[in-house]
Amino acid sequence: MTSTWKTPSGMSRRHFMNHLAGSTAAVSAAMTMGGAIQANAEEMRKNRKSAIMLWMGGGPPTVDMWDLKPGAPTGGPFRPISTSGNAQICEHLPMVAKQMHNLSVVRSMSTREADHNRGRYYMHTGFVPNPNIEHPSYGSVISHELIDQRPELEIPPFVTIGGASAGPGFLGMAWSPFAVTSSGRIRNLDMKLDDARLRQRMAALQEIESGFAARTKGLPAGEHGKVLKKTFDLMTSSQMEAFRVEKEDEKTKERYGTNGFGQGCLLARRLVEAGVPFVEVDLGGWDLHNNVHQTLSTTKLPQLDKAMSALVEDLEQRGLLQDTAIIWMGEFGRTPRINQNAGRDHWARSWSCVVGGAGIKGGLAVGETSSDGTAVESEPFSSEDLMATVCEGLGIGLDTIFMSKNRRPMKIANGGKVIRELVA
């Protein structure tokens, strides 16, 4: 049997569509469990740690958002405003400002990768790219470590909304990101099969897969089977209701914003409520080499402000924020210097990320950059440090060691240090 294996961004569409079936027994078992899962939904929401990453693909200009430099030649036209915490942020984020008691800005990020692909990999994994090994991403690591908290979960433990995420690396296909649109739909997938046809296809595929697994020993066959089982569960589980963001009332949809990112954040809240350990929501378009301030003020910041503030507010009001980490970041920041095209270029030397929720303190500005934003003037923090801090907040032991496929021990978060100001 030939198979199409996933790329680092997740399971391929062909792989998913070719294996969107399973055994009749698996279907029946999942259907039987549906009622019990529904009855235990409230219990699933209690004491379950989760994380939501808001990924700003392209490299956001954090000097215009979280660490403004008014009056400096590098400062730009925006002005800082006070917040519900101790940090000032951009005037174009007024609703997020009201939620800053729940969020903290790390202003002294200083990282090593200013290339989009390398920076994306590094910020998602805590490791620089290495041709000899593929490292697991935030979503794969966190869902792997937290899955034991939710034995009832049938839907994927790592969901990415609106764009592809980094992959599971040596943890294996079972921890791949499951990609959906902001409306909760699986891309290019038609699941409109009647019950009899579906069962026939499932039974036939199960027979083929059993033979494949018997003939093909080792990790690929085993991982293949795990993905298939999750697919079976996915197709029949009542927990799939969590993806139906259209069921939310119109007022709530409007409060998040009716654009893709807004509805993606609303979907993230629904998935966390359903017990999903890790959700990533993508808001791309931050590679602002031209007209940076016009783009920020007219489109990017209003979208971000509405969705991010609604998400944090809802999580807090529903009692979920204390167990849900929020991570806002891109692959790097952008230059303090404004270029000849009224834009900012790639910059990894001094920039900001935002975190909060779970065991992470809110209301703080940690670290400091120079008056023009060109250098870090306090303790610098790396991708590894940020990841270690999030893991600490989620109660994931930093002494955890993974074993790669070539039998090399790998420390969780690449041995990063916790940002102590942010955790108890």
N, C-alpha and C positions, 0 to 999 in steps of 0.2 A: 504493500500500500504506500502510495506517495503522499507526502504531507507538505503543507506550506507553513513554515514556522514563522513566528512573529518577528518583527523588527524591534529595535530598542524602544520605539514609541508605543509598543503594545501589540496585541494580537492582530493579525492581518484580517481584513474583511473576508478574504477567501477562506481563511482558516475557520473563522467563526461561522460563515454561511455553510461551509461544507460539513460542519459538525453540529448544526443546530438541530440535534435530535438525540434520542437515547432510548433506553430500554423501557418497555411497558411497565416493568416493576418499579423503575425509578419514578416514572410519572405518577403511578398510583400512590406510591409512598409519599411523594411531595404533595399530592392532592389531599391525602389523609391528614398530613401535618398542617394543612392550611388553617383549619379551625383552631388547632392548639396554638399556632403561631399568633393568630389574631387575638386569642384570649390572653396571651402572654406579652402583647405589644407594650403594655405599660411597664411591665417588669424589665423589658429589654432597654427601656429608656433610662433606667436608674443605674447610676454608678458605672456608666460606660464611657470611657475616654474616647475622644475623637479629635480629628484635626481637619481644618479647612485651609487650604492654601489658595490665596488669590494671586495668580501668576500674571505678571505684567510683562508679557513677551515683547522684546525689542529694547529694553533698558530704559526705565522711566527716569526723568530728570528730577531726582529727589531734592536737589538744591532749590527747585521751584515749588516743592511740596511740603517737605518735612523739616528742612534745615535752611530756611531762607536767610539771605545776606543783604538786607535792605541798606541801600547807600553805597554798597561796594560796586566797583565796575562790573563785577561778575553777577550782580544780584538780580538783574531783570526787573520787570515792572510790578511784580506781585508783592503784596504786603502781608506780614504775619498777623494772625489774630489769636486771641486767647482761647483756651479750650476748657473743658471740664476737668482736665488734668493739669499738670505743671508745665507742659510743653506748648509752645506756640506753633501753629501750622499755617498753611496757605489760606488766604481769604476766600479762595474758590472751593474750599472744603468745609463750609459752615455746618453741615449736618454731621459730618464725621467729627468735627470739633466738639460737638455735644456728647460724643461717645468716647472721648479720649481718656476718661477715667478708667476705661476698660482696656485701653491699648497703650503700648509704650513704643517710642521711637528709638531705634539703635542708630545713632548718628555717626558712629566711628567704624562703619564697615570699611575694611580695606582688603580687597581681594586681588587675585592674581591673573584673572582672565578677562580681557576686554574684547574678545571675539565672541560673536553671538552663540555659535554652536558650543564652543568650549566653555563659555560662561554659563550657558544653560545647563550643561552637564554638571559642571562644578557646583552650582548653586542647588541643583536637585539632589546631588549625591554626597557632597562633602569631599569628593576626590577629583583630582585633575584627570582628564582623559588619559587612558593607557591602552595601547593597542593589544596588550596581552590579557586584559581582563575587563569585563563589563560590570560596573558596580551597581547595586540596587539604589533606587531613588527613595526619597522621603516616603512617598505613598506606599511603596512595596515594603520598606522597613517597618513603618508604623503599623500598617495593616497586619503584617506578619506577627508583630509583637503584641498587638491588641486583640487579635482574633479570638483568643481563648476567653475573652470577656463576654463574647456573644455567640454561644454555641447554637442558638436558634437562627442565626443569620443565614439566609439562602441566597440573597442577591450579592453581587460582587463586593468585596471589602474595600476595593480601591476604584473609585469612579472619577473620571476626568470629564469635565463639561466644557464644550465649546472649542476644544483643541486637544491635540495629543500631549501626553506627558512623557517624562523619561521612564524607562522600563525597569524590569525587576532584576536585571543583571543575573548574578549567579544564584539568586534565590529561586529562580525558575518561573515557568509560565503561569503557575497558579497564582502568582502575585503580580500579574500584568495589569496595567490600567485598563479599565472598561470604559470606552469612549462613547459618550452620548452627546446629542445636541442640547442646547439650552432649554428646549421643550421636552427633554427626557426621551427622545427617540434615538434608537440605534441607527446609525447612519446607513442608508442604502439597504435596509433590511426589510423584507416583506415577510411578516409572520402570519399571513392570512391563509392558513391551512385548516381544513376541517379536521375534526378530531380523529376520524378513522384513518385518513391519509397520514396525519402526523404520527399516529401510533405505528402504522406500517413502516414508515421511514425510520422511526426510532428503533424498532425491533431489528430491521435490516442493518442499520448502522452499528448497533450494538454487537451484532454477530461478527461483522467485519472487524470492529475494533478489538474484540476479544481475541481474535486470531492474530491481529497485528501485535498486540501486547504480548501474546505467548511466544511469538517468533522474534520479537525485538526487545531484548533485555536492556536494562539500564534506565538512566534518568529521562531521556526523551519520551519513551513509551509511557512511563509512569506519570510524567507531567502532562502528557497528552490526555491521559485518562482523567486527571484531576480537572482539567479545563472542561472536558466533556460533561463531567458530573455537575459542575457549576452551571453549564449551559442547560442541562436537564432541569435543574432546580429553578433556574431563572425563568424558564418558559411557563412553569406551572405554579409559581409561588404567588400567594396573595400579597407578599411584600413588594411586588412590582408596582403596586398602587403608589408607592413613594415617588416613582418617576412621573406620575401624572400631575405635573405642575399646573395643568389647565384647570384642575379642580379647585384651585385657590380662588377666592373671591376677587372681583375686579379691583376693589380698593387696595387689597394687599399687593396685587400685581403692579398697580400703578405706583405704590409706595416704593417698591424695589426698582422700578423703571421697566418699561416694556421693551427695552432693547435686549440683545442677547446676554449681555453680562448681568443685567438686572435679574432677568428670569433665571439665569444660571445660579446666581446667589440664592434666590428663592428655592430652587431645586436642591441646592446644597443643604439648606436648612432642613428640608423635608427628608433628605437622605440620612442626615445625622440623627434626626428624630427616629428614623426607622432602624438605626443601629449600625450604619456604615461607618467604619473606623476612619477612613480617609477620603476626602473629596477635594479635588483641585478644580478651580474655576479659572478659565483663561480670559484675559482681556489683553489682546495684542495691540499692535499699532503704536508702540512707544519709541520707535527708531526715528526720533525727531531731529534729523539733521537740518531740517528747514522749518521756518515759521513755528518754532516751538511754543511760544507763548500764546499765539492766536489759536493753535490747535488745542492747547491745554484748556484755555478759558472757554472755548465754544463747544468742545465735544468731550475730551477725555476726562477732565476733572468733574464736570457735572454728572457724567455716567458713574464714575467711581464714587462720588460723594453720596449719591442717592442709594446705590446698591449696597455699598459697604456699611453705611450707617444703619440701614434697615436690617441688614443681616446681624450686626452686633446687637442692636436693640432687641430684635426678636429672640436671639439666643439668650440674652439676659432675662427677658420677661418670661420665657418659657423654662427657666431654670437649667438651661443647657450650657451656658457660657462657662460655668465653673468646671465643666468637664470637657470643654471643646477649645482646643488651641486654634488661634487665628494666626496665619503667617502671610504677610503681604511682602512681595519682593519681585524683582526681575533679575536678569542675569548680571547686571551691573548698573551703575548710575550714568550720568552724563556730565560732560565737562563744565566746570564753573565758567570757563571762557565761552562767550557767545560768538559763534562763527560768522563769516561774512554773509551767510544765508539766513541770518536770524534764527539759527538752530544751535543745538548743542551736540557734540560728538560723544563717542564712547569713552567711559571713564570708570575705572575700577579702584582707583587709589583712595577715594574718600567719598562715601555715599551712605544712604540710609535704608534700613528695612523697618518694618512695623510688625510687632507681635503682641499677643494678648490672650486672655482666656486660660482655661485649665489652671495650672499652678503658676502662671506667669503674672507678675504684677503689672497693673495698669497705671496710667497717669504720669509716666516718667519719660524723660529724655536722657538716654544713656550715651555717654561719649560726647566728644566735642571736636569740631573742625575749626580751621583757621578762619579769620575774619573774611577771607575771600573764598573759602570753601575748597582750597586747592590741596590741603593736607590735613591729616588727622593729628590732633594735638593732645589726645588722651590715649588710653589703651586701645589699640586697634583690635577689631574682631573679624573673624573669618567665617566662611560658610560652615566650616566644621564647628565653630563655636556656637553659631546660631542654631545649628541642628542639635547639638548637645543640649542646649538650653531648652529647646522644644521637647526633646525626649525626657529631660529631667522634669519638666512641667507635667508631662503625661504619665510620669511614674515608670518610664522605661529605663531599666538599669544601664548605666553607661559602662558597666563592666561586661556587657554582652559581647560575645565574640562570634562572628560568623566564619564559616569555613568556605572558601571559594572552591570552584571546581578543580583548580590545580592544587588544592590542599593547603592554601595559604591562609593563615588566620587573619581576619579583618575586624578591627574594632568598630563598634557602632559609632556613627558620626565621625569616623576616621580619627578617633581619639581627641576630638575637640574639647575645649574647656567651657564650662558653664559660665554664662554671664551672670555673676552672683547678684548684681543689683536687681535682677529680674525674677529671682526665685527666692522662696522663703528659706 
